[in-house]
């Protein structure tokens, strides 16, 4: 398991960390937004380094950008003793880690997640990869960073919708593993949470799951609650005028899959109502055109939890407890989205 460092002074803590490491060259990867907003917080303490910028957005998390990164690594003459810092959100951590893991069969990398989403979700577990042919994280590997350095100082640089997007994963952690945590989240306005405490709690929940099942052969699949439907919705609208942030799509997915939990494994109506009320109060309601539902459901067949032609979902037994490998049909997915559409905010 990678080393996770919760930082109170990001520049000081990163400087201290780098002084313990031997590397021949140092490189930094960031998208343009992060380079402008977050790089200045650590720039002064970094030893001599090269940096690579790419255009921000999930639409650039693809093999074409990877080729540009590999070309940059080659032009900089990085060798296998080099170290890469991935500074940014989940796109940067996933793609930068994937490029580092495959360049010269693998060089070391450190992730510094700068969004709430990447701090509570992508920071733990070593899942790396890029989107391909419209499918989320379709090409990738499992590989741990040397370290993950997490600081809530970066959250001040985020637009409110990006902060809210990450909060969907925080809610998910409570729903799948810790009922008390979920109810504590409900009792506060999400915008005024104590982010340091939230991040540490969510990371501890994900870490507990990943340590028991590092390669997603069983238990780790519960972390995908909301993601079978949510990823399909996100992928379908990627690059369109209806584009959704990851957390916005996952909020839809969690409502849809809570409905499927009620239909398939006896999740309570009270629990379903609570999830709907909580998520709609934070994320609002999105209208999904009925003519899109079949195509969105079709995308669920590409979900990585599937076996053969069976769509496998992770569904809730109750708030705080989740089961996995629950088979659902394409019709079930359509019904769950129809249900979402009928909810009145």
N, C-alpha and C positions, 0 to 999 in steps of 0.2 A: 504494500500500500504506500502511496506517495506521502511525503511529508507535507502536512497542512500547517501553515503558519498564520495565525490571526495577528495582524499587525495593528498597532496603535499609532505608529509613526512610520508611514510607508517608506519614505526615503531612507531613514535611519536603519530600519529593519532590512530593507533590500541591500543596502550597502554592507551591513554586517554579514548577510547571507553570502553575497558574492565574494567577500574576502575569505570565505571558507572553501571556495571552489577553485580548482585549477582548470583553466580552459585556454585553448590556443587563440581563439577569436570569439567575440561576442556579437550576436546579431539580435535585432529587435523587430518584431512584426506587429503592425497595428493598422487599423483602418484609418481613413483620413480624419474622421470625427474624433476618434480616441487619440490620435496623434496630436490634434490641436488642443483637446480638453484635458487629457490625462498624462501624456508624455511629459509636460512641464513639471509635474509633481515629482518626477524621479530623474529627470534629465541630468541635473547637476551632479548627482552621485555616481552616475554610470561611468565606468572606465571606457576607454576608446572602444567604439562599436560602430557597426553598420546598421542601417535601418531600412525597412521595406514598408511602403504604404500601399494599401489597395482601397478601392472605392467601397464605402460602407454599404451594408445591406445583405440580407440572406440571398438575394439574387446573384451575388458574386462569390458565393460559397460553392465553387465548382472546379472542375479539373483545369479549366483554362487559367484561372487564377493560380492554381497549384503550379502549373507550368511556369508562370511568371516568377513564382517564389523559388522554384528549383533553379531557374536560370539565374536569379539573383544570388542564390547560395553558391552556385558554380562560379559566377563572375567574381564573387568575393573570396573565392578559394577557401571556403569553409572545409575543414577536415573533420575527422571523426572525433576529435577532442574539442571541437567547438561547442558553444552553448547558445541556444536560442531562447529569447524571452518573448512570449506571446502576451502582449498587452492589449486587453480588450474584452469584448463579450464572448458569447458562445461561438459565434462564427469564427472569430480569430483563434480562440483556443482549440476548437475542433480542427480547423484547417491548418493552422500553424503547427499544431502537434502532429497532424497527419503528414505534413511535408517533412518535418524534422524526423519522424519515425521511418520514413521511406528513403530519405536522402542518404546515399552511401550505406544503405541498409540500417540506418538509424543513428542519429546524433541526439545528444541530451537537450532537453528543453524544460523551461520553467514557465508556468502559467500564472499571470497576474490578472485575474478576472476583475473587470471594472463595472459590470452591471449586476443588479440583484439576481437576475436570472442565471448568469454564469457563476456567481458566487455560491448560490444555494443548490445548483443543479449540475452544470457542466464541470464544476471544479473537482468533483469527486467521481472516481470510477474508471478513468482512463479510456472512455469512449471517444474515438477520434474519427473524423471523416468529412465527406463533402456530399452535396446533393448531386443527383445524376438523372438526367432525362425527366426532371420534374418530381423525383422521389427523394424525400428527406433522408440525408445521411446514408445513402444507398451504397457508397463506396467508402470503406474505412477499415480501421484496425482497433484492437484493444492495446493500449500501451500507456504506462503510467509516466507522468512528468516527474522530473527530479524533485520538484516541490511545487506547491500552490501557495501563493502569498495573497491573503485576503485582507482588504482594508475597506471599511465602510466610508472612508474619505472620498472614494471615487463616486459614491452614490450622489453626492452633491452636484456632479457634472451631468446627471441624467435628466432628460425631459421626463415629465410626470408619466406619460404613457409607457415609457420604457421601464420605469420603476414599477408601475402597476403590472406590467407584463410578467416581471419576475415574481410578483406576489402570488400569481396563480400556482407556481410550483411550491411556494411556502404552504399554501392552503392544502395542496395535494399531500404534502408530507403528513399533515395532521390527519387527513381523511384516511390514509392507508395504514398509519402506524400509531397514532397518538391522539385519542379522542380529547383529552384534556388540552393538548396543544391547539387543536382545532377550535375548541370553545374559547380558549384564551385569545385567539386571533379575532374571533367574532366580537369580543367584548371591547375592542379598541377600534377607533378610526384607522383604517389601514395607512393613511398618509402620515400618521403621527406615531408609528410603531418605533420601538427602540431597536434600530436596525442591527446593531452589533449583536444583541441578544438573539434576535430572530435568525440571523445568519448562522451563528454558532449552533443553535438548536436544530435548524434544518440540516446543516452539514452533519451533525452527529447522527440524525435519523438516517440520512442516505448512507453514511459511512458504515453504520451498523448492518444495513442490508447488503451493501457491496462486499463487505468483508466475508459475509457468509456465502456469497455467490458471485465471485468476481467476473465470470464469463456469461452471466445471464442464462444459466441452464435451468433455473427454477425460481427461487424466491425473488431474485432481482427484478423479475418481470412485474412485480407489483408497483415498481416505480413508474411503470407505463400507464397506470390508471389515467384515463382521460386522453391518452395519446393515440390510441388506435383511430378513434373518430377525429380527435383534434388535429393530428398530423395530416389526415386526409383532407380536412377542411383547409388547413394552412397551405398544403401543397396545391390544392385545386385553385386557390385564389392568388398564389404566388405570382407576382409580376402583373396582376390585373388591378383595375381601379378599386376592387374590393379587398385588396391585400390586407391581411390581418397580422398583427404582431403575434409571436409565438404564444404568449400567455393568453391573449384574447381568443385564439383558436382552441387552446387547451381548456379554457373556461367553458366553451361550448361543448368540447369533448367530455368534460367531467359531468356536465348535466346530462348529456346523451347517455353516457355509460352508467351514471347513477340510475337512470331510467331502465337500462338493460339489467342492472343489478336487481332492481325491483322485479323485473319480468322473469329473470332466470334463476336467481339464487336467494330470493326471499328477503332482499333488503327492504327495510320498513318504509312505509309511506311517509312517516314522520321524518325519517332521515333524508328521503328524497326532497321533501318540502324545505327542509333546513338548508340543503345544498343549493337548491334553486334560489331561495331568498338571499343567501349569502353571496353567491356569485353574481346574481343580477344586480345587487346593490352596489357592487364594486365595478363590474365590467359592462353593465347595461345589457341590452338585447340587440342582437344582429338579425336581420332578416336574410334567410338563406332561400333564394328562389327555388321553388319546387322543381323546376326543370333541371336544376343542378344536382339534385339529391342522388340520382342513380349513378352519375359519374363520380361523385364524391365517395359513395359506398364502394364503387368498383376499385378505387384507390386503396381501400382497406386490405385488398388481397396482397398488396405489396408490403404490408407490415411485417417487420422482422421477427415478431413473435409467432408468426403463422407456421403451420406445418402442412405441407402439401397445399391443398385447396381449401383448408379450414381456416377461417378467421378466428384467431384466439384473442380474447379480451382478458384484461385484469379487472375484476369487478368487486364491489364492496359487499361484504357479509353484513357489516355494520360500520358505523363511523368509528374509525380507528383500527379496522381489520379488513384485509383485502385478500382475495383469492386470485389465482391465475390459471391460465390455460382453459378458460371457459369458452367453449365453441359457440359462435353466433353466426347467423346467416347474413347475406347481403340484404335480405328483406328486413332483418332485425335492425341493421344499421339505418336503413331508410326510415323505418318506423321511429327510431330514436331521434332522428333529425326532424321528422314530422312532429313528434312530441315537443321538441325544443321550439319549433316554429309556433306551436299553439299556445305557448306560455304567454300570459299577459303580465307585463312588467308593472 
